[in-house]
Amino acid sequence: MKEIVMSRHQIYFRYFTLFASLILPAFHAIAEDVENPMYTNWAKFAIGTSVTNKAVTMQNGARVETFTTTILISKTEKELVVSSQISSDGTGKKIQNDVNLMKVNRLFPLLPGVDKTRIGRPQGAKEQGFETIEVLGKKYQAEWYLTEASTEAGPSFTKTWISMEMPGQVLKSVTEVKAAQKKVNLDVIELKLGESK
């Protein structure tokens, strides 16, 4: 299995965490250490906990399904390890990628000028709010964020619902690129809790 440092590609609020890990050596001596929200989230759950997300991409009549399963492999007071595996039918047949192991440190240095109350949340959200949504038969008090990004086809808008009570935090998201007639719906389709903490 391939091991990488930090962070999953699919969730906007983890972008900052990844950036911080890349420049950690330069700022560690002068920056305040803060707790990584990815660590805080996964550490709440027992080893063996897994969550599977399904992303359905629809564009010009075509439909592609992508599944991502993330599992909590180990945890200590300083770090934890999660595995992630992606499978997709984007080529016309289902292809399963290799399992990646991701080490997540509990602490990382806070960069100058960064509001630590915003860590783990999308940066530059156009809109945000709170909403109760139901996932797999359970109701969650979710925070939601609407963000905008640029693509070759035009602006992309993503609305993401998150909760610290869900492993990986993401409850659902919807991305739309109207100029490309493209829409991506991401939902949690399976949650398995580990047996002991």
C-alpha positions in Angstrom: 0.0 0.0 0.0 1.2 3.5 -0.8 1.7 6.0 2.0 1.3 9.7 1.6 1.3 12.6 4.1 -2.0 14.3 4.7 -4.8 15.1 3.1 -7.7 13.9 1.0 -8.3 15.6 -2.3 -12.1 15.8 -2.4 -13.0 18.1 0.4 -12.4 21.9 0.2 -12.0 22.5 3.9 -8.9 20.2 3.8 -7.0 22.3 1.3 -5.6 24.5 4.1 -4.4 21.4 6.0 -2.5 20.1 3.0 -0.9 23.5 2.4 0.2 23.7 6.0 1.8 20.3 5.9 3.9 21.3 2.9 5.4 24.4 4.7 5.5 22.9 8.2 9.3 23.0 8.6 9.6 26.7 7.8 6.9 27.9 10.2 7.0 25.5 13.0 9.5 27.4 15.1 7.5 30.7 15.0 3.9 29.6 14.7 1.3 28.7 17.2 0.4 25.0 17.2 -3.3 24.3 16.6 -5.2 21.1 16.4 -5.9 19.6 13.0 -9.7 19.4 12.5 -9.2 16.2 10.4 -7.5 14.6 13.4 -10.2 16.0 15.8 -12.9 14.6 13.7 -11.6 11.0 13.1 -10.2 10.7 16.7 -13.8 10.8 17.9 -14.4 7.3 16.4 -13.2 3.8 17.1 -10.5 2.2 15.1 -12.1 0.3 12.1 -14.7 3.0 11.5 -15.3 3.4 7.8 -17.3 5.7 5.6 -18.2 5.4 1.9 -19.1 8.3 -0.3 -20.7 8.1 -3.7 -20.2 10.9 -6.3 -22.5 10.8 -9.3 -21.2 13.0 -12.2 -23.8 13.9 -14.9 -22.8 15.7 -18.0 -24.3 15.8 -21.5 -26.4 12.7 -20.8 -23.4 10.7 -19.5 -23.3 9.4 -15.9 -20.2 8.4 -14.0 -20.2 7.0 -10.5 -17.2 7.3 -8.2 -16.9 5.6 -4.7 -14.5 6.6 -2.0 -14.1 4.4 1.1 -12.1 5.8 4.1 -11.2 3.7 7.1 -9.6 4.7 10.4 -6.6 2.3 10.7 -4.9 3.6 13.9 -4.7 6.5 16.3 -2.5 7.8 19.1 -2.4 11.0 21.1 -0.2 12.6 18.4 -1.4 11.2 15.1 -3.7 8.9 13.3 -3.7 6.9 10.0 -6.6 6.5 7.6 -6.8 4.5 4.5 -8.6 5.6 1.3 -9.6 3.7 -1.8 -11.4 5.1 -4.8 -13.2 3.1 -7.5 -15.0 4.5 -10.6 -16.8 3.4 -13.8 -15.6 6.5 -15.7 -13.8 4.3 -18.4 -16.9 2.2 -19.1 -15.9 -0.5 -16.6 -15.3 -0.3 -12.9 -11.7 0.4 -11.9 -10.5 0.2 -8.4 -7.4 2.3 -7.4 -4.7 1.2 -5.0 -5.3 1.8 -1.3 -3.6 5.0 0.0 -2.5 5.4 3.6 -2.7 9.0 5.0 -1.0 10.0 8.2 -2.7 12.9 10.0 -0.8 14.8 12.7 -2.8 16.1 15.6 -1.1 19.5 15.6 0.2 21.9 12.9 1.5 25.5 13.0 -1.0 28.3 12.4 0.2 30.6 9.6 0.4 34.3 10.3 -2.9 36.1 9.6 -5.0 33.0 9.6 -8.1 32.9 11.8 -7.9 29.7 13.8 -11.6 29.6 14.2 -11.9 29.2 10.5 -9.6 26.2 10.2 -11.3 23.2 8.7 -13.9 25.3 6.9 -14.0 26.4 3.3 -12.1 29.6 2.8 -13.8 32.5 1.0 -17.3 31.0 1.1 -19.9 33.1 -0.7 -22.7 32.0 1.6 -23.0 29.8 4.7 -25.5 28.7 7.2 -26.9 25.9 9.3 -29.4 23.2 8.4 -30.7 19.9 9.8 -30.3 17.1 7.2 -30.8 13.4 7.4 -28.1 10.9 6.3 -28.6 7.2 6.5 -31.6 7.6 8.7 -29.9 9.9 11.2 -30.4 13.7 11.6 -27.3 15.9 11.7 -27.0 19.5 12.7 -25.0 20.6 9.6 -23.0 23.6 8.7 -23.2 24.4 4.9 -21.0 26.5 2.7 -21.4 27.7 -0.9 -18.1 28.2 -2.6 -17.1 29.3 -6.2 -14.2 28.1 -8.3 -13.0 28.7 -11.8 -12.9 26.0 -14.5 -12.1 26.1 -18.2 -15.8 25.9 -19.0 -16.8 28.7 -16.5 -17.5 29.2 -12.9 -18.2 26.2 -10.6 -20.4 26.4 -7.6 -20.3 23.9 -4.7 -22.6 23.6 -1.7 -21.1 21.4 1.0 -22.8 20.2 4.2 -20.4 19.2 7.1 -20.7 17.9 10.6 -18.0 16.8 13.1 -20.4 13.9 14.0 -19.7 12.2 10.6 -16.3 10.6 9.9 -14.6 12.7 7.3 -17.1 15.5 8.1 -18.8 15.7 4.7 -22.5 14.8 4.8 -23.2 15.7 1.2 -22.2 18.1 -1.5 -23.5 19.4 -4.8 -21.3 20.9 -7.5 -22.6 22.5 -10.7 -20.9 24.0 -13.7 -23.8 25.4 -15.7 -21.7 26.4 -18.8 -20.6 22.7 -19.2 -24.0 21.3 -18.2 -22.2 19.3 -15.5 -23.4 18.4 -12.0 -21.8 16.3 -9.3 -23.8 15.0 -6.4 -21.8 13.5 -3.5 -23.6 11.5 -0.7 -22.6 9.2 2.2 -24.0 5.8 1.3 -22.4 3.6 4.1 -21.1 4.2 7.6 -19.7 1.4 9.7 -18.6 2.2 13.3 -15.6 0.4 14.9 -16.2 -1.7 17.9 -14.0 0.1 20.5 -12.2 3.4 21.0 
